[in-house]
Amino acid sequence: MGDSGARPAEHEASPNPMPIVPLQVQRKLVERGSQKGKGIAVFTSGGDSQGMNAAVRAVVRFGIYLGCKVYFIKEGYQGMVDGGENIVEANWASVSGIIHRGGTIIGSARCMDFKERPGRLKAAKNLLDRGITNLVVIGGDGSLTGANRFRQEWPSLLKELAETKQITGEIASKHAHLNIVGMVGSIDNDFCGTDMTIGTDSALHRIIEAVDNIITTASSHQRTFIMEVMGRHCGYLALVAGIVTEADFVFIPEWPVDLNWPEKLCRKLEIERESGHRLNIIIVAEGAVDRAGNDVSAADIKKVVVERLHQDTRITVLGHVQRGGAPSAFDRILGCRMGAEAVLALMDASPETEACVVSLDGNAAVRVPLMACVEKTQAVTKAMNEKNWDLAVQLRGKSFQRNLETYRMLTRNKPPTIGSESTNWNLAVMHCGAPCCGMNAAVRSFTRNCIFSGNKPIGIHNGVDGLINEEIKPISWSDVTGWISEGGALLGTRRTLPEKNFAKCAANLEKFNIQGLLVIGGFEAFQTVLQFAEQREKYKAFRIPMVVLPATISNNVPGTDFSVGADTALNEITEICDRIRQSAQGTKRRVFIVETMGGYCGYLATMAGLAGGADAAYIFEEKFTMKDLMRDLDIMAYKMDHGNIFRGLILRNEHASENYSTDFLYRLYCEEGGRGRNTDNYNVESFSHLHNGLYSEEGKNKFTARQNILGHMQQGGWPSPFDRNVATKMAAKTVNWLIEQLTHVAARD
């Protein structure tokens, strides 16, 4: 999929066929134990995906919190049909230590029996025997469709069971309605109605890890690598992987290559090699086809490259590696949020309530009509079978369309010719503040979008200091090749603010004829642009459009749900916490106190606590006292005494409290032993001896304690797929905004 042929830009303006509208939900306060007596069962069906265990854990624990009896149905629909030990009651400890595990601990299996009415009759009887009338289904569209059919047949199944004396009329009357709620677990992200399915982000992690690792060996031997990824009917993984790995060519089923793709592919690869590149990466979805609907396999592509270009070419089929490994932080949090929302949806359900799926809409977990989603998903397959490729892309949704357009723009065969003088604006980019992963991806996208739109990108190195010292240079298309996978800030960054150097900054903006400015960073970036804007009356050079792209691991700036860099930092923390807890495998009863960055923002500590299954997370925004600390410590001791739990995790934001430092928490858990004591009269003074450290002394004869301050490890690493993709799209939007302002608002001079 190169830059030739009709561009899908018009898709952005196309109406969304078969729009799916979230169901209206009346939110109300949920009280502990308020749903006592209700029975909930959760099961996973179809292919497994990372994050399913997080969803199962959330359903179990939130259901128990509300007073419900919660059951596992093992081995999916087969376990429901077979009954017996396949349907077991879960408790709080049943889901301890599973959030970091891939796959599904309760198993998943294909089931032919459930497709027939006798099988569904057995399943209904097994559920009724345990008083279960609420089901949480985690699977794909086939699993959800089967659950909806089961729900529709429920009254007739009960009637048949009553007539055959397998259940009493009283039981049939008491359990007259079956409520179901779905969650989509699929690495392919092939289900319409949700922005992301559980497992997709983790699969992208596996893919970019493989590509990033292959790049080094490919470059050493000047090889071309063809990476086959999953996606028989959906090209999302291949498409996004193409964006976040700078792949040279991508083959996907929804937007097939032209029939003359061998010529276009070879020309693209030749241009890359002529420009000095030592390797090429081609990504192909397993379901890729050409415009005529003919299959395009990795072997077909290799044959073309070898025979026409004589390049050393290798195929790597990732296969089920993409399903394996620990879930990413995103998938863990997504599973937790969707699981909790699914339980709420069941508790709100009535006989008239439409069956729903919990989906992700932006940053919110919402409920959408199940069958509307299934019908739209099936419509995509139908459109592709009919070779109606435009409709297939539109049905995939705006996010898919934006990814497609972004990829096609950023991977053109060559830079477009600079436009006429009337559109040839000088647009500058610089960093301000601390570095974070994703900054380089933003600069790359900004540069290529500028050139693509007929404008000149200019790089200001080392932030405001570079602007003052004239470290200002044009950036070419090839200058930013390979930047998307690099951590840190290759353009250079400083925390310096303009303040007393406005005259020099203005002079250099004017000297280099900078007509639009993008500043990438955290609060320092906001302050820089604000200070420039406040000086517009005095300095004409500041009367240009300026825009901030939020990039900070703390995710503490206003106006956005996500800052570039936060997802990578969250994954680093989550992975480190997994390793820390694993280090105590075989060492019974140990508590780890981990300090995270974030300044006065508790985002990292809170989200890492959710993703890592922490026992407590202390943040600046949520004030806590000694009484709260002692209560949490006693709960920890109780878990270890009665809950078959041997490792604890406590997270603390670096500025959570002036009084209760990380060292204080450590010594508390070391000294006090977790003995259950009355905490009503606790005060700071009575524990003054602990200010040299807290969690170890409190844990004498109960558990040992260790502390870890993660520090700048949270800023390092390679950018996550999410940060690479978000940075790329946000930078593209900044270019569009700058051009719009300059074209329609600003004077040419």
C-alpha positions in Angstrom: 0.0 0.0 0.0 2.0 3.0 -1.3 1.2 6.5 -2.3 -0.3 5.8 -5.7 -3.9 5.3 -6.6 -6.9 7.1 -5.2 -6.2 8.6 -1.8 -8.8 7.9 0.9 -8.8 11.4 2.2 -12.5 11.8 1.2 -13.4 9.1 3.8 -12.9 11.7 6.6 -15.9 13.6 5.3 -18.0 10.6 4.5 -21.0 9.9 6.7 -20.6 7.0 9.0 -22.7 4.2 7.6 -24.7 2.2 10.3 -23.8 4.6 13.2 -23.8 3.0 16.6 -25.1 5.3 19.4 -24.1 4.5 23.0 -27.0 3.6 25.3 -28.2 6.2 27.7 -27.3 5.3 31.3 -28.7 6.8 34.4 -25.7 6.8 36.7 -26.3 6.3 40.5 -24.3 5.7 43.6 -23.3 2.1 44.0 -23.3 0.8 47.6 -21.4 -2.1 48.9 -23.6 -5.2 49.3 -26.5 -3.6 47.5 -27.0 -6.5 45.1 -26.9 -9.3 47.6 -28.4 -12.6 46.4 -27.8 -12.1 42.7 -25.8 -14.6 40.7 -23.3 -13.6 38.1 -21.2 -15.9 35.9 -18.2 -14.9 33.7 -16.7 -16.9 30.9 -14.3 -16.4 28.0 -15.0 -17.8 24.6 -13.2 -18.0 21.2 -9.6 -16.9 20.8 -7.8 -15.7 23.8 -6.2 -12.3 24.2 -4.1 -10.5 26.7 -6.2 -8.5 29.2 -8.9 -11.1 29.5 -7.7 -12.0 33.0 -7.9 -8.3 34.1 -11.5 -8.3 32.9 -12.4 -11.5 34.7 -10.7 -10.2 37.9 -12.7 -7.0 37.7 -16.0 -8.9 37.3 -15.3 -11.2 40.2 -14.2 -8.5 42.7 -16.7 -5.9 41.8 -19.5 -8.5 41.8 -18.4 -9.6 45.3 -18.2 -6.0 46.5 -21.8 -5.6 45.5 -22.8 -8.7 47.4 -23.3 -11.0 44.4 -22.4 -14.7 44.1 -19.9 -14.8 41.2 -19.1 -17.9 39.3 -16.4 -19.0 36.8 -17.6 -20.9 33.8 -14.5 -22.8 32.7 -13.7 -23.6 29.1 -16.3 -21.2 27.6 -19.6 -22.5 26.3 -18.4 -26.1 26.5 -18.1 -25.7 30.3 -21.6 -24.2 30.4 -23.0 -27.2 28.6 -21.0 -29.8 30.6 -21.6 -28.2 34.0 -20.3 -29.9 37.0 -16.9 -28.7 38.1 -16.7 -26.4 35.1 -19.0 -23.9 37.0 -17.5 -23.0 40.3 -18.0 -20.1 42.7 -15.2 -17.6 42.8 -13.9 -15.6 45.8 -11.7 -12.6 46.2 -8.5 -14.7 46.3 -9.5 -16.7 43.2 -8.3 -13.8 41.0 -5.2 -12.8 43.0 -2.0 -12.6 41.0 -3.7 -13.0 37.6 -3.8 -9.4 36.2 -0.3 -9.6 34.8 -0.9 -13.0 33.1 -1.7 -13.3 29.4 -4.4 -15.6 28.0 -7.3 -16.6 30.2 -7.1 -18.6 33.5 -10.6 -20.0 33.1 -9.9 -21.4 29.7 -11.6 -21.0 26.3 -12.8 -23.7 23.9 -14.8 -24.0 20.7 -18.2 -25.6 21.4 -20.4 -27.3 18.7 -22.9 -28.5 21.3 -24.0 -25.0 22.2 -25.0 -24.3 18.6 -27.8 -26.9 18.9 -30.9 -26.4 21.1 -30.2 -29.6 23.2 -26.9 -28.1 24.2 -28.4 -24.8 25.1 -31.0 -26.6 27.2 -28.3 -28.3 29.2 -26.5 -25.0 29.7 -29.7 -23.3 30.9 -30.3 -26.2 33.4 -26.7 -25.8 34.7 -27.1 -22.1 35.3 -30.5 -22.5 37.0 -29.1 -25.1 39.4 -26.8 -22.3 40.7 -29.2 -19.4 40.5 -27.3 -17.7 37.7 -29.3 -15.3 35.5 -26.6 -12.8 34.7 -23.8 -13.6 32.2 -20.7 -11.7 31.3 -19.4 -12.9 28.0 -15.8 -12.1 26.9 -15.1 -13.0 23.3 -15.6 -12.1 19.7 -18.7 -11.4 17.6 -19.5 -15.1 17.3 -19.5 -15.6 21.0 -21.6 -12.5 21.6 -24.1 -13.6 18.9 -24.4 -17.0 20.6 -25.0 -15.3 24.0 -27.8 -13.1 22.5 -29.5 -16.1 20.9 -29.3 -17.9 24.3 -30.9 -14.8 25.9 -33.7 -14.7 23.4 -34.5 -18.4 23.8 -34.3 -18.3 27.6 -38.1 -18.2 28.2 -38.7 -21.2 25.8 -35.9 -23.1 27.4 -37.3 -22.6 30.9 -40.7 -23.7 29.6 -39.3 -26.9 28.2 -37.4 -27.6 31.4 -40.5 -27.1 33.5 -42.6 -29.3 31.2 -40.1 -32.1 31.4 -40.0 -31.7 35.3 -36.3 -30.8 35.3 -37.1 -27.5 37.2 -40.1 -26.4 39.2 -42.5 -23.7 38.1 -41.3 -21.6 41.0 -37.7 -21.7 39.7 -38.9 -20.9 36.2 -40.9 -17.9 37.5 -38.1 -16.7 39.8 -35.4 -16.8 37.0 -37.7 -15.8 34.1 -35.1 -13.5 32.4 -31.5 -13.9 31.5 -29.3 -10.8 31.3 -26.1 -10.7 29.3 -23.4 -8.2 28.8 -20.5 -8.6 26.4 -16.9 -7.5 26.4 -14.8 -8.0 23.2 -11.6 -9.8 23.6 -9.7 -9.9 20.3 -6.2 -8.9 19.3 -7.5 -8.1 15.8 -9.6 -5.1 16.8 -12.2 -6.3 14.3 -15.4 -5.5 16.2 -17.3 -2.4 15.3 -18.7 -0.2 18.0 -15.5 0.1 20.1 -12.3 2.1 19.6 -10.2 -0.8 21.0 -10.8 -4.4 21.9 -9.1 -6.1 24.8 -5.8 -7.5 23.7 -5.1 -5.2 20.6 -2.6 -2.9 22.4 -0.7 -5.9 23.7 -0.5 -7.5 20.3 0.9 -4.2 18.9 3.5 -4.3 21.6 4.6 -7.8 20.5 4.7 -6.7 16.8 6.8 -3.5 17.4 9.1 -5.4 19.7 9.7 -7.9 16.9 10.2 -5.2 14.2 12.4 -3.0 16.4 14.6 -6.0 17.0 14.7 -7.2 13.4 15.7 -3.7 12.2 19.2 -4.1 13.6 20.0 -7.4 11.9 18.3 -6.3 8.7 20.5 -3.2 8.6 23.6 -5.2 9.2 23.0 -7.4 6.2 21.1 -4.9 4.0 18.1 -7.3 4.0 14.4 -6.9 3.3 12.1 -8.4 6.0 8.5 -9.4 5.4 6.6 -9.5 8.6 3.3 -11.4 8.6 0.9 -10.4 11.3 -2.6 -11.6 12.3 -5.7 -10.1 10.9 -7.5 -12.5 8.5 -10.5 -10.1 8.1 -9.1 -6.9 9.7 -5.9 -5.0 8.8 -5.8 -2.9 12.0 -2.7 -4.5 13.4 -0.8 -4.4 10.2 -1.9 -0.8 9.5 -1.0 0.7 12.9 2.2 -1.4 13.0 3.1 0.2 9.7 2.7 3.6 11.1 4.6 3.0 14.4 7.5 1.1 12.8 8.0 3.2 9.7 7.3 0.2 7.5 8.0 0.7 3.8 4.9 -1.1 2.5 1.7 -2.6 4.2 -0.8 -5.0 2.8 -4.2 -5.1 4.4 -7.6 -6.6 3.4 -9.8 -3.5 3.7 -7.7 -1.3 1.3 -6.1 -3.8 -1.1 -3.2 -3.0 -3.3 -3.7 -2.4 -7.0 -3.2 -5.2 -9.5 0.2 -3.8 -10.5 1.4 -3.8 -6.9 4.7 -5.7 -7.8 5.9 -2.7 -9.8 4.9 -0.2 -7.2 6.4 -2.2 -4.4 9.7 -2.6 -6.2 9.9 1.1 -7.1 9.3 2.1 -3.5 12.0 -0.2 -2.3 14.4 1.0 -5.0 13.9 4.6 -4.0 14.5 3.8 -0.3 17.8 2.0 -1.1 18.9 4.8 -3.5 18.4 7.3 -0.7 20.9 5.3 1.5 18.6 3.0 3.5 20.2 -0.3 4.3 17.0 -2.2 5.0 13.3 -2.5 4.1 10.4 -3.6 6.3 7.1 -4.9 4.7 4.1 -5.8 6.9 1.4 -8.0 5.5 -1.9 -9.0 7.2 -2.6 -12.7 6.9 -5.8 -11.8 5.1 -4.3 -9.4 2.6 -5.7 -9.3 -1.0 -5.3 -7.3 -4.1 -8.1 -5.2 -5.8 -9.4 -8.3 -7.6 -9.7 -10.2 -4.3 -6.7 -12.4 -5.0 -4.8 -13.5 -1.9 -1.4 -11.8 -1.4 0.8 -13.9 0.8 4.2 -13.2 2.3 5.6 -15.8 -0.1 4.2 -14.0 -3.1 5.8 -10.7 -1.9 9.2 -12.4 -1.3 9.1 -13.9 -4.8 8.5 -10.5 -6.4 11.3 -8.8 -4.3 13.9 -11.6 -5.0 13.2 -12.0 -8.7 13.0 -8.3 -9.6 15.3 -6.6 -7.1 17.6 -9.6 -6.1 17.5 -8.4 -2.5 18.3 -10.8 0.4 14.7 -11.2 1.7 13.4 -13.1 4.7 9.9 -13.9 6.0 9.0 -13.7 9.7 5.6 -15.0 10.6 4.8 -13.8 14.1 1.8 -16.0 14.5 0.6 -16.7 18.1 3.5 -14.7 19.5 1.1 -11.8 19.1 -1.4 -13.4 21.5 1.2 -14.3 24.1 3.1 -12.5 26.8 1.9 -10.2 29.6 -0.8 -7.7 28.8 0.2 -4.1 28.3 -0.8 -1.5 30.9 -3.5 -0.2 28.5 -5.1 -3.6 28.2 -5.0 -4.3 31.9 -6.7 -1.0 32.7 -9.2 -1.5 29.8 -10.1 -4.9 31.1 -10.6 -3.5 34.6 -12.8 -0.7 33.5 -14.8 -2.8 31.1 -15.3 -5.5 33.7 -16.6 -3.1 36.3 -18.9 -1.5 33.8 -20.2 -4.9 32.7 -21.2 -5.7 36.3 -23.0 -2.3 36.6 -24.8 -3.0 33.3 -26.1 -6.3 34.6 -27.3 -4.8 37.9 -29.1 -2.1 35.9 -30.7 -4.6 33.5 -34.4 -5.3 33.3 -36.5 -7.6 31.0 -36.9 -4.7 28.6 -33.2 -3.8 28.5 -31.4 -4.3 25.2 -28.4 -6.7 25.3 -25.3 -4.6 25.3 -21.5 -4.6 24.8 -19.2 -2.6 27.0 -16.9 -0.7 24.6 -14.4 2.1 24.6 -15.4 5.5 23.2 -12.5 7.8 23.4 -11.5 7.6 27.1 -14.9 6.4 28.4 -16.3 2.9 28.9 -19.8 3.0 27.4 -22.6 0.5 26.7 -23.6 0.0 23.1 -26.3 -2.3 21.5 -24.9 -5.7 21.1 -26.6 -6.7 17.8 -26.1 -3.4 16.2 -22.3 -3.9 16.7 -22.5 -7.5 15.4 -24.5 -6.5 12.3 -22.0 -3.7 11.5 -19.1 -6.0 12.0 -20.7 -8.5 9.6 -21.4 -5.7 7.1 -17.6 -5.1 6.9 -17.0 -8.7 5.8 -19.9 -8.5 3.3 -18.5 -5.2 1.8 -15.0 -6.9 1.4 -16.6 -10.0 -0.2 -18.3 -7.7 -2.7 -15.1 -5.8 -3.2 -16.7 -2.6 -2.0 -13.4 -1.4 -0.5 -14.5 2.2 0.2 -17.5 1.1 2.2 -15.4 -1.4 4.1 -13.1 1.3 5.2 -16.0 3.6 6.2 -17.6 0.8 8.2 -14.4 0.3 10.1 -14.9 3.8 11.5 -13.1 7.2 11.7 -10.2 5.9 13.7 -9.3 3.3 11.0 -9.7 5.9 8.3 -7.4 8.3 10.0 -4.8 5.6 10.5 -5.0 4.7 6.8 -4.6 8.3 5.7 -1.7 8.9 8.1 0.1 5.9 6.9 -0.3 6.8 3.2 0.9 10.3 3.8 4.0 9.4 5.9 5.3 6.7 3.6 5.1 8.3 0.2 7.7 7.2 -2.3 9.3 10.6 -2.2 8.7 14.1 -0.7 6.2 16.1 -2.7 7.3 19.2 -4.5 7.2 22.3 -2.4 4.1 24.3 -3.2 3.7 27.8 -4.6 4.8 30.9 -2.7 1.2 31.4 -1.5 1.4 28.2 0.6 5.1 28.0 1.4 5.0 28.8 5.2 8.0 28.4 7.5 6.8 26.3 10.4 9.1 25.6 13.4 9.1 22.9 16.0 10.9 22.8 19.4 10.8 21.0 22.7 10.4 22.5 26.1 10.7 20.7 29.4 11.7 17.1 30.3 12.2 14.5 27.6 9.7 11.7 27.1 9.1 8.9 24.7 7.0 9.9 21.7 8.6 13.3 21.2 10.6 12.1 18.2 7.5 10.5 16.6 5.8 13.9 16.9 8.7 15.8 15.2 8.8 13.2 12.4 5.1 13.6 11.8 5.3 17.4 12.0 8.2 17.4 9.5 6.6 15.2 6.9 3.2 16.7 7.2 4.7 20.2 6.7 6.6 19.0 3.5 3.5 17.0 2.3 1.4 20.2 2.6 3.9 22.3 0.7 5.5 24.1 3.7 9.0 24.3 5.2 9.7 22.6 8.5 12.3 24.2 10.8 13.8 22.6 13.8 14.8 24.7 16.9 17.3 22.6 18.8 17.6 22.5 22.6 14.4 24.4 23.4 14.3 28.1 24.3 18.1 28.0 24.8 18.5 27.0 21.1 16.1 29.7 20.0 18.2 32.3 21.9 21.5 30.8 20.5 20.3 30.5 16.9 20.4 26.7 16.9 17.8 26.8 14.2 18.0 24.6 11.1 15.6 23.4 8.3 14.6 19.7 8.6 14.4 17.5 5.5 12.2 14.5 4.8 15.1 12.0 5.3 16.4 13.8 8.5 13.6 12.2 10.6 13.8 8.7 9.1 14.0 6.2 12.0 12.9 8.7 14.6 9.6 7.2 15.4 11.1 4.3 17.4 13.7 6.4 19.3 13.2 7.4 23.0 14.1 10.8 24.4 14.2 14.0 22.4 16.6 13.9 19.4 15.9 17.6 18.7 17.1 18.4 22.2 15.2 19.9 25.1 15.7 22.2 28.0 13.5 23.5 30.9 14.5 27.1 30.3 11.6 29.6 29.9 11.8 32.7 27.8 11.2 35.2 30.6 14.1 37.7 30.4 15.1 36.8 26.9 12.0 37.9 24.9 14.0 40.3 22.7 16.5 37.7 21.6 13.7 35.1 21.0 11.7 37.6 19.0 14.7 38.7 17.0 15.6 35.1 16.0 12.0 34.2 15.1 12.1 37.2 12.8 15.6 36.5 11.5 14.6 33.0 10.4 11.2 34.2 9.2 9.3 31.7 11.4 5.6 32.1 10.7 4.2 29.3 12.9 5.4 27.5 16.0 4.8 24.1 17.6 6.1 23.6 21.1 6.2 20.0 22.3 6.4 19.4 26.1 4.6 19.7 29.5 3.9 22.7 31.7 7.1 24.4 30.5 5.7 24.3 26.9 2.4 25.8 28.1 4.3 28.5 30.0 6.6 29.3 27.0 3.7 29.8 24.6 1.7 31.8 27.1 4.7 34.1 27.8 5.3 34.6 24.1 1.6 35.4 23.6 1.7 37.9 26.4 4.5 39.8 24.7 2.7 40.2 21.4 2.0 43.9 22.0 5.7 44.6 22.4 7.2 42.2 19.9 5.7 41.7 16.4 7.5 38.4 15.9 5.3 36.7 18.5 2.2 37.6 16.5 2.2 34.2 14.8 0.0 31.1 15.4 1.5 29.0 18.2 0.3 25.6 19.4 1.3 23.2 22.2 1.5 19.4 21.8 1.2 18.0 25.3 4.1 15.6 26.0 4.9 14.6 29.6 5.0 11.3 31.5 3.1 12.9 34.3 0.0 13.5 32.2 -0.7 16.5 34.3 -1.4 19.2 31.7 -4.9 20.6 31.1 -7.0 20.2 27.9 -6.2 16.5 27.1 -6.9 13.1 28.5 -3.6 11.7 27.4 -0.2 13.3 27.1 2.5 11.9 24.8 4.9 9.8 26.9 2.5 8.8 29.7 1.6 5.5 28.2 5.2 4.5 27.8 6.0 5.5 31.3 3.0 3.6 32.6 4.2 0.5 30.8 7.7 0.9 32.2 6.3 1.1 35.8 3.9 -1.8 35.3 6.7 -4.0 33.9 9.1 -3.1 36.7 6.4 -3.9 39.3 5.8 -7.3 37.7 9.5 -8.0 37.9 9.8 -6.7 41.5 7.0 -9.0 42.6 8.4 -11.9 40.7 11.7 -11.4 42.5 9.9 -12.5 45.7 8.6 -15.7 44.2 9.5 -18.3 46.8 10.0 -15.7 49.5 6.7 -15.8 51.5 5.0 -12.6 52.7 6.8 -9.7 51.3 5.5 -6.1 50.7 7.0 -3.8 48.1 6.7 0.0 48.4 7.4 1.6 45.0 7.7 5.3 44.4 6.7 6.7 41.0 7.3 10.1 39.4 4.5 12.5 38.4 5.2 15.6 40.4 2.0 16.6 42.2 -0.1 14.5 39.7 -1.2 11.0 40.8 -1.9 9.7 37.3 1.1 7.4 37.1 0.7 6.0 40.6 -3.1 5.5 40.2 -3.0 3.9 36.8 0.0 1.8 37.6 -1.8 0.7 40.8 -4.8 -0.4 38.7 -2.6 -2.1 36.0 -0.3 -3.8 38.5 -3.0 -4.9 40.9 -1.6 -2.9 43.8 -3.0 -3.1 47.3 -2.9 0.7 47.8 -1.8 3.8 45.9 -1.1 7.1 47.7 -1.3 10.3 45.7 -1.2 14.0 46.3 -4.8 14.6 45.2 -6.3 12.2 47.7 -5.2 13.2 51.2 -4.5 10.4 53.7 -3.8 10.2 57.4 -2.0 7.9 59.8 -5.3 6.2 60.4 -5.7 5.4 56.7 -2.1 4.0 56.6 -2.7 1.7 59.6 -6.0 0.5 58.2 -4.3 -0.4 54.9 -1.6 -2.1 56.8 -4.0 -4.2 58.8 -5.8 -5.1 55.6 -2.5 -6.3 54.2 -1.8 -8.4 57.2 -5.4 -9.9 57.0 -4.9 -10.8 53.4 -1.7 -12.6 54.1 -3.1 -14.4 57.1 -6.5 -15.4 55.6 -6.4 -14.8 51.8 -3.6 -17.1 50.6 -1.7 -14.0 49.4 2.0 -13.7 49.9 3.1 -10.5 48.1 1.9 -7.0 48.5 2.4 -3.9 46.3 2.1 -0.3 47.6 2.6 2.6 45.2 3.3 6.2 46.3 3.5 9.3 44.1 6.7 11.2 44.8 4.9 14.2 46.3 2.0 12.4 47.8 2.7 13.7 51.3 5.3 15.8 53.0 4.9 13.8 56.2 4.6 10.2 55.0 7.6 9.6 52.8 8.4 6.4 50.9 11.0 5.6 53.6 8.4 6.3 56.3 6.0 3.8 54.7 8.8 1.2 54.4 9.6 1.5 58.1 6.0 1.3 59.1 5.6 -2.0 57.4 8.8 -3.3 58.9 8.1 -2.2 62.5 4.4 -2.7 63.4 3.9 -6.2 62.1 0.4 -5.6 60.7 -1.2 -6.5 64.1 -4.9 -5.7 64.0 -5.2 -2.8 66.4 -7.8 -0.1 67.1 -6.8 2.8 64.8 -9.3 5.3 66.2 -6.6 7.2 68.2 -3.7 7.1 65.8 -1.8 10.4 65.3 1.4 11.4 63.7 3.2 12.1 67.0 2.6 8.6 68.4 4.6 7.3 65.3 7.3 9.9 65.3 9.9 7.2 65.7 8.9 5.8 62.3 9.9 8.9 60.3 13.1 7.1 59.6 11.0 4.5 57.8 7.6 2.7 58.0 6.6 -0.7 56.3 9.3 -3.0 57.7 9.0 -2.7 61.5 5.2 -2.8 61.3 5.6 -6.2 59.5 7.6 -8.0 62.1 6.6 -11.7 62.2 4.0 -10.9 59.5 6.0 -10.0 56.3 9.2 -8.4 55.2 9.3 -5.1 53.3 11.4 -3.6 50.5 11.3 -0.2 48.9 12.1 0.9 45.3 12.4 4.4 43.9 12.0 4.0 40.1 13.4 7.4 39.2 14.3 8.2 35.6 13.7 4.6 34.4 10.1 5.9 33.9 11.4 8.4 31.2 13.5 5.8 29.3 12.8 2.9 27.1 11.3 2.8 23.6 8.0 4.5 22.8 4.9 2.3 23.2 2.7 1.8 20.1 0.1 4.1 21.7 2.5 7.0 22.2 4.0 6.6 18.7 0.5 6.6 17.1 -0.9 9.4 19.3 2.1 11.6 18.7 1.9 11.0 15.0 -1.7 12.0 14.8 -1.5 15.0 17.2 1.5 16.4 15.3 -0.5 16.1 12.0 -3.3 18.0 13.5 -1.0 20.8 14.7 0.3 21.3 11.1 -3.3 21.5 9.8 -4.2 24.0 12.5 -1.1 26.2 11.8 -1.8 26.2 8.1 -5.5 27.1 8.7 -4.6 30.0 10.9 -2.0 31.3 8.5 -4.2 30.9 5.5 -7.4 32.4 6.8 -6.4 34.7 9.7 -2.8 35.9 9.4 -1.4 38.6 7.1 1.2 37.3 4.6 3.9 39.4 6.2 
